Amino acid sequence: MVVDVDCWLRGLQEETLCANRAGVDDTRLAYAVMAVGAGQPLGDDVAAQRELVQRIAWTLYVRAPALDLRWLVKGVLDLDKVYRGDLGLASLLGKVRGLEGDPDLSGEASGEAPSGGERERAVDRIQRTAGRVERIVRLGGDRLRAAVTEDIAEVKRSVEDGDLLDLVIDDKRHAGRKS
């Protein structure tokens, strides 16, 4: 099964807007996504949106950082903006859609790890994990929850093993000096 990722992400945006119309606001959805990212159970207030929340969490914590390492930080900060009401969740997913196929995301611009060593292996593991999008689209229920939990844990291990947050922070410092 080949997944059109842009179409799938557009569907997540639409599902988010439907949840909003059904009375589940972005603050509750963002809190639930944060809970998934932290390995916490979801509350009953988002029971009808469990699979949507799981897929959004996977998108923000796995897929986006694989496309641009800066999203290890940016995704968390933007999700906090959604929680505070400063950004819509559908808009945040639109930002991730913009990452797909972006020709500007190469080399230093993407916070890519230099060749060789543990950092490169860590980035490779994150990218392989994010390549499992077909599985995330196909699965449901407890199997989806387990897959999302496993993938987020793999990204966290890779970030720690490769000191990737240091790389992202250093990339931001260098970008700030060029300004």
ChimeraX commands (.cxc) that place a marker at each C-alpha (Angstrom):
marker #1 position 0.00,0.00,0.00 radius 0.5
marker #1 position 1.48,3.31,-1.07 radius 0.5
marker #1 position 0.26,6.31,0.87 radius 0.5
marker #1 position -0.07,9.80,-0.57 radius 0.5
marker #1 position 1.29,11.50,2.55 radius 0.5
marker #1 position 0.09,14.96,1.56 radius 0.5
marker #1 position -3.43,13.65,1.04 radius 0.5
marker #1 position -3.27,11.77,4.36 radius 0.5
marker #1 position -2.10,14.90,6.20 radius 0.5
marker #1 position -4.87,16.93,4.55 radius 0.5
marker #1 position -7.29,14.29,5.86 radius 0.5
marker #1 position -5.89,14.73,9.38 radius 0.5
marker #1 position -6.45,18.47,9.05 radius 0.5
marker #1 position -10.05,17.87,7.99 radius 0.5
marker #1 position -10.63,15.38,10.83 radius 0.5
marker #1 position -9.26,17.96,13.27 radius 0.5
marker #1 position -11.71,20.56,12.00 radius 0.5
marker #1 position -14.55,18.01,12.26 radius 0.5
marker #1 position -13.59,17.31,15.86 radius 0.5
marker #1 position -13.65,21.06,16.50 radius 0.5
marker #1 position -17.15,21.28,15.01 radius 0.5
marker #1 position -18.20,18.34,17.22 radius 0.5
marker #1 position -17.16,20.34,20.30 radius 0.5
marker #1 position -13.62,19.06,20.89 radius 0.5
marker #1 position -11.46,22.16,20.82 radius 0.5
marker #1 position -7.81,22.36,19.82 radius 0.5
marker #1 position -6.72,22.84,23.43 radius 0.5
marker #1 position -8.10,19.43,24.40 radius 0.5
marker #1 position -6.68,17.80,21.29 radius 0.5
marker #1 position -3.25,19.39,21.86 radius 0.5
marker #1 position -3.25,18.23,25.48 radius 0.5
marker #1 position -4.10,14.71,24.32 radius 0.5
marker #1 position -1.31,14.78,21.72 radius 0.5
marker #1 position 1.12,15.90,24.42 radius 0.5
marker #1 position -0.07,13.01,26.61 radius 0.5
marker #1 position 0.66,10.53,23.82 radius 0.5
marker #1 position 4.11,12.07,23.35 radius 0.5
marker #1 position 4.78,11.63,27.07 radius 0.5
marker #1 position 3.52,8.03,27.07 radius 0.5
marker #1 position 0.46,8.93,29.18 radius 0.5
marker #1 position -3.06,7.54,28.71 radius 0.5
marker #1 position -5.67,9.59,26.90 radius 0.5
marker #1 position -8.62,11.02,28.77 radius 0.5
marker #1 position -12.21,10.06,28.13 radius 0.5
marker #1 position -12.92,13.57,26.81 radius 0.5
marker #1 position -11.19,12.64,23.53 radius 0.5
marker #1 position -12.40,9.02,23.34 radius 0.5
marker #1 position -14.00,9.52,19.93 radius 0.5
marker #1 position -10.78,11.07,18.61 radius 0.5
marker #1 position -8.26,8.52,19.96 radius 0.5
marker #1 position -7.01,7.40,16.56 radius 0.5
marker #1 position -6.85,10.97,15.27 radius 0.5
marker #1 position -4.84,12.03,18.32 radius 0.5
marker #1 position -2.48,9.04,17.93 radius 0.5
marker #1 position -1.87,9.86,14.26 radius 0.5
marker #1 position -1.29,13.56,14.96 radius 0.5
marker #1 position 1.18,12.65,17.73 radius 0.5
marker #1 position 3.04,10.34,15.33 radius 0.5
marker #1 position 3.09,13.08,12.70 radius 0.5
marker #1 position 4.52,15.70,15.09 radius 0.5
marker #1 position 6.91,13.51,17.09 radius 0.5
marker #1 position 8.10,11.13,14.36 radius 0.5
marker #1 position 7.38,12.28,10.81 radius 0.5
marker #1 position 8.14,16.01,11.09 radius 0.5
marker #1 position 11.54,15.58,12.84 radius 0.5
marker #1 position 12.54,13.04,10.18 radius 0.5
marker #1 position 11.92,15.69,7.54 radius 0.5
marker #1 position 13.61,18.50,9.47 radius 0.5
marker #1 position 15.44,17.87,12.75 radius 0.5
marker #1 position 14.53,21.35,13.98 radius 0.5
marker #1 position 11.03,19.95,14.51 radius 0.5
marker #1 position 12.38,18.08,17.53 radius 0.5
marker #1 position 12.03,21.50,19.18 radius 0.5
marker #1 position 9.69,23.38,16.83 radius 0.5
marker #1 position 6.95,20.75,16.98 radius 0.5
marker #1 position 6.82,20.86,20.77 radius 0.5
marker #1 position 6.83,24.66,20.82 radius 0.5
marker #1 position 4.12,24.91,18.16 radius 0.5
marker #1 position 2.00,22.29,19.93 radius 0.5
marker #1 position 2.25,24.46,23.05 radius 0.5
marker #1 position 0.98,27.39,20.95 radius 0.5
marker #1 position -2.01,25.26,19.95 radius 0.5
marker #1 position -2.62,24.39,23.60 radius 0.5
marker #1 position -2.55,28.09,24.54 radius 0.5
marker #1 position -4.90,29.00,21.67 radius 0.5
marker #1 position -2.31,30.94,19.66 radius 0.5
marker #1 position -2.29,28.49,16.72 radius 0.5
marker #1 position -4.86,26.14,15.25 radius 0.5
marker #1 position -4.07,22.44,15.18 radius 0.5
marker #1 position -5.13,22.22,11.52 radius 0.5
marker #1 position -2.69,25.05,10.78 radius 0.5
marker #1 position 0.10,23.20,12.58 radius 0.5
marker #1 position -0.62,20.12,10.47 radius 0.5
marker #1 position -0.49,22.40,7.43 radius 0.5
marker #1 position 3.06,23.35,8.42 radius 0.5
marker #1 position 4.00,19.67,8.46 radius 0.5
marker #1 position 2.38,19.25,5.05 radius 0.5
marker #1 position 4.69,22.03,3.87 radius 0.5
marker #1 position 7.71,19.98,4.93 radius 0.5
marker #1 position 6.81,17.09,2.65 radius 0.5
marker #1 position 8.87,17.39,-0.52 radius 0.5
marker #1 position 10.32,20.79,0.41 radius 0.5
marker #1 position 13.44,21.17,-1.77 radius 0.5
marker #1 position 14.95,23.66,0.70 radius 0.5
marker #1 position 15.28,21.00,3.40 radius 0.5
marker #1 position 18.77,19.80,2.69 radius 0.5
marker #1 position 22.14,20.07,4.41 radius 0.5
marker #1 position 22.46,22.69,7.13 radius 0.5
marker #1 position 18.99,24.11,6.49 radius 0.5
marker #1 position 17.38,20.95,7.81 radius 0.5
marker #1 position 19.63,20.57,10.83 radius 0.5
marker #1 position 20.97,17.43,9.18 radius 0.5
marker #1 position 23.68,15.55,11.02 radius 0.5
marker #1 position 27.18,15.61,9.58 radius 0.5
marker #1 position 28.35,12.44,7.85 radius 0.5
marker #1 position 29.61,9.56,9.95 radius 0.5
marker #1 position 29.26,8.59,13.56 radius 0.5
marker #1 position 26.41,8.10,15.95 radius 0.5
marker #1 position 24.55,11.26,14.88 radius 0.5
marker #1 position 24.22,10.05,11.31 radius 0.5
marker #1 position 23.05,6.62,12.51 radius 0.5
marker #1 position 20.52,8.28,14.83 radius 0.5
marker #1 position 19.13,10.44,12.02 radius 0.5
marker #1 position 18.93,7.35,9.80 radius 0.5
marker #1 position 16.93,5.48,12.49 radius 0.5
marker #1 position 14.51,8.40,12.79 radius 0.5
marker #1 position 14.03,8.54,9.02 radius 0.5
marker #1 position 13.44,4.76,8.81 radius 0.5
marker #1 position 10.89,5.00,11.63 radius 0.5
marker #1 position 9.10,7.87,9.88 radius 0.5
marker #1 position 9.02,5.81,6.70 radius 0.5
marker #1 position 6.46,3.50,8.34 radius 0.5
marker #1 position 3.62,5.86,7.48 radius 0.5
marker #1 position 1.64,3.08,5.73 radius 0.5
marker #1 position 1.48,1.20,9.03 radius 0.5
marker #1 position 0.18,4.25,10.89 radius 0.5
marker #1 position -2.49,4.82,8.24 radius 0.5
marker #1 position -3.55,1.14,8.18 radius 0.5
marker #1 position -3.65,0.24,11.88 radius 0.5
marker #1 position -6.38,1.09,14.34 radius 0.5
marker #1 position -7.26,0.65,18.00 radius 0.5
marker #1 position -4.70,-0.88,20.34 radius 0.5
marker #1 position -2.40,-1.86,17.48 radius 0.5
marker #1 position -2.21,1.78,16.35 radius 0.5
marker #1 position -1.55,2.92,19.93 radius 0.5
marker #1 position 1.24,0.37,20.31 radius 0.5
marker #1 position 2.82,1.32,16.97 radius 0.5
marker #1 position 2.73,5.05,17.77 radius 0.5
marker #1 position 4.15,4.47,21.25 radius 0.5
marker #1 position 6.92,2.28,19.82 radius 0.5
marker #1 position 7.84,4.79,17.10 radius 0.5
marker #1 position 7.91,7.77,19.47 radius 0.5
marker #1 position 10.11,5.79,21.86 radius 0.5
marker #1 position 12.47,4.93,18.97 radius 0.5
marker #1 position 12.78,8.61,18.01 radius 0.5
marker #1 position 13.49,9.55,21.64 radius 0.5
marker #1 position 16.20,6.86,21.88 radius 0.5
marker #1 position 17.73,8.06,18.61 radius 0.5
marker #1 position 17.71,11.68,19.77 radius 0.5
marker #1 position 19.48,10.70,22.99 radius 0.5
marker #1 position 21.95,8.32,21.30 radius 0.5
marker #1 position 22.96,10.92,18.73 radius 0.5
marker #1 position 22.84,14.01,20.96 radius 0.5
marker #1 position 20.55,15.44,18.29 radius 0.5
marker #1 position 19.08,18.18,20.47 radius 0.5
marker #1 position 22.59,19.60,20.83 radius 0.5
marker #1 position 22.89,19.53,17.04 radius 0.5
marker #1 position 19.57,21.37,16.62 radius 0.5
marker #1 position 20.49,23.96,19.25 radius 0.5
marker #1 position 23.91,24.51,17.67 radius 0.5
marker #1 position 22.21,24.88,14.27 radius 0.5
marker #1 position 19.94,27.58,15.74 radius 0.5
marker #1 position 22.91,29.39,17.27 radius 0.5
marker #1 position 24.76,29.41,13.95 radius 0.5
marker #1 position 21.66,30.60,12.11 radius 0.5
marker #1 position 21.29,33.43,14.64 radius 0.5
marker #1 position 24.87,34.56,14.10 radius 0.5
marker #1 position 24.38,34.81,10.35 radius 0.5
marker #1 position 21.49,37.24,10.75 radius 0.5
marker link #1:1,2 radius 0.2
marker link #1:2,3 radius 0.2
marker link #1:3,4 radius 0.2
marker link #1:4,5 radius 0.2
marker link #1:5,6 radius 0.2
marker link #1:6,7 radius 0.2
marker link #1:7,8 radius 0.2
marker link #1:8,9 radius 0.2
marker link #1:9,10 radius 0.2
marker link #1:10,11 radius 0.2
marker link #1:11,12 radius 0.2
marker link #1:12,13 radius 0.2
marker link #1:13,14 radius 0.2
marker link #1:14,15 radius 0.2
marker link #1:15,16 radius 0.2
marker link #1:16,17 radius 0.2
marker link #1:17,18 radius 0.2
marker link #1:18,19 radius 0.2
marker link #1:19,20 radius 0.2
marker link #1:20,21 radius 0.2
marker link #1:21,22 radius 0.2
marker link #1:22,23 radius 0.2
marker link #1:23,24 radius 0.2
marker link #1:24,25 radius 0.2
marker link #1:25,26 radius 0.2
marker link #1:26,27 radius 0.2
marker link #1:27,28 radius 0.2
marker link #1:28,29 radius 0.2
marker link #1:29,30 radius 0.2
marker link #1:30,31 radius 0.2
marker link #1:31,32 radius 0.2
marker link #1:32,33 radius 0.2
marker link #1:33,34 radius 0.2
marker link #1:34,35 radius 0.2
marker link #1:35,36 radius 0.2
marker link #1:36,37 radius 0.2
marker link #1:37,38 radius 0.2
marker link #1:38,39 radius 0.2
marker link #1:39,40 radius 0.2
marker link #1:40,41 radius 0.2
marker link #1:41,42 radius 0.2
marker link #1:42,43 radius 0.2
marker link #1:43,44 radius 0.2
marker link #1:44,45 radius 0.2
marker link #1:45,46 radius 0.2
marker link #1:46,47 radius 0.2
marker link #1:47,48 radius 0.2
marker link #1:48,49 radius 0.2
marker link #1:49,50 radius 0.2
marker link #1:50,51 radius 0.2
marker link #1:51,52 radius 0.2
marker link #1:52,53 radius 0.2
marker link #1:53,54 radius 0.2
marker link #1:54,55 radius 0.2
marker link #1:55,56 radius 0.2
marker link #1:56,57 radius 0.2
marker link #1:57,58 radius 0.2
marker link #1:58,59 radius 0.2
marker link #1:59,60 radius 0.2
marker link #1:60,61 radius 0.2
marker link #1:61,62 radius 0.2
marker link #1:62,63 radius 0.2
marker link #1:63,64 radius 0.2
marker link #1:64,65 radius 0.2
marker link #1:65,66 radius 0.2
marker link #1:66,67 radius 0.2
marker link #1:67,68 radius 0.2
marker link #1:68,69 radius 0.2
marker link #1:69,70 radius 0.2
marker link #1:70,71 radius 0.2
marker link #1:71,72 radius 0.2
marker link #1:72,73 radius 0.2
marker link #1:73,74 radius 0.2
marker link #1:74,75 radius 0.2
marker link #1:75,76 radius 0.2
marker link #1:76,77 radius 0.2
marker link #1:77,78 radius 0.2
marker link #1:78,79 radius 0.2
marker link #1:79,80 radius 0.2
marker link #1:80,81 radius 0.2
marker link #1:81,82 radius 0.2
marker link #1:82,83 radius 0.2
marker link #1:83,84 radius 0.2
marker link #1:84,85 radius 0.2
marker link #1:85,86 radius 0.2
marker link #1:86,87 radius 0.2
marker link #1:87,88 radius 0.2
marker link #1:88,89 radius 0.2
marker link #1:89,90 radius 0.2
marker link #1:90,91 radius 0.2
marker link #1:91,92 radius 0.2
marker link #1:92,93 radius 0.2
marker link #1:93,94 radius 0.2
marker link #1:94,95 radius 0.2
marker link #1:95,96 radius 0.2
marker link #1:96,97 radius 0.2
marker link #1:97,98 radius 0.2
marker link #1:98,99 radius 0.2
marker link #1:99,100 radius 0.2
marker link #1:100,101 radius 0.2
marker link #1:101,102 radius 0.2
marker link #1:102,103 radius 0.2
marker link #1:103,104 radius 0.2
marker link #1:104,105 radius 0.2
marker link #1:105,106 radius 0.2
marker link #1:106,107 radius 0.2
marker link #1:107,108 radius 0.2
marker link #1:108,109 radius 0.2
marker link #1:109,110 radius 0.2
marker link #1:110,111 radius 0.2
marker link #1:111,112 radius 0.2
marker link #1:112,113 radius 0.2
marker link #1:113,114 radius 0.2
marker link #1:114,115 radius 0.2
marker link #1:115,116 radius 0.2
marker link #1:116,117 radius 0.2
marker link #1:117,118 radius 0.2
marker link #1:118,119 radius 0.2
marker link #1:119,120 radius 0.2
marker link #1:120,121 radius 0.2
marker link #1:121,122 radius 0.2
marker link #1:122,123 radius 0.2
marker link #1:123,124 radius 0.2
marker link #1:124,125 radius 0.2
marker link #1:125,126 radius 0.2
marker link #1:126,127 radius 0.2
marker link #1:127,128 radius 0.2
marker link #1:128,129 radius 0.2
marker link #1:129,130 radius 0.2
marker link #1:130,131 radius 0.2
marker link #1:131,132 radius 0.2
marker link #1:132,133 radius 0.2
marker link #1:133,134 radius 0.2
marker link #1:134,135 radius 0.2
marker link #1:135,136 radius 0.2
marker link #1:136,137 radius 0.2
marker link #1:137,138 radius 0.2
marker link #1:138,139 radius 0.2
marker link #1:139,140 radius 0.2
marker link #1:140,141 radius 0.2
marker link #1:141,142 radius 0.2
marker link #1:142,143 radius 0.2
marker link #1:143,144 radius 0.2
marker link #1:144,145 radius 0.2
marker link #1:145,146 radius 0.2
marker link #1:146,147 radius 0.2
marker link #1:147,148 radius 0.2
marker link #1:148,149 radius 0.2
marker link #1:149,150 radius 0.2
marker link #1:150,151 radius 0.2
marker link #1:151,152 radius 0.2
marker link #1:152,153 radius 0.2
marker link #1:153,154 radius 0.2
marker link #1:154,155 radius 0.2
marker link #1:155,156 radius 0.2
marker link #1:156,157 radius 0.2
marker link #1:157,158 radius 0.2
marker link #1:158,159 radius 0.2
marker link #1:159,160 radius 0.2
marker link #1:160,161 radius 0.2
marker link #1:161,162 radius 0.2
marker link #1:162,163 radius 0.2
marker link #1:163,164 radius 0.2
marker link #1:164,165 radius 0.2
marker link #1:165,166 radius 0.2
marker link #1:166,167 radius 0.2
marker link #1:167,168 radius 0.2
marker link #1:168,169 radius 0.2
marker link #1:169,170 radius 0.2
marker link #1:170,171 radius 0.2
marker link #1:171,172 radius 0.2
marker link #1:172,173 radius 0.2
marker link #1:173,174 radius 0.2
marker link #1:174,175 radius 0.2
marker link #1:175,176 radius 0.2
marker link #1:176,177 radius 0.2
marker link #1:177,178 radius 0.2
marker link #1:178,179 radius 0.2
view
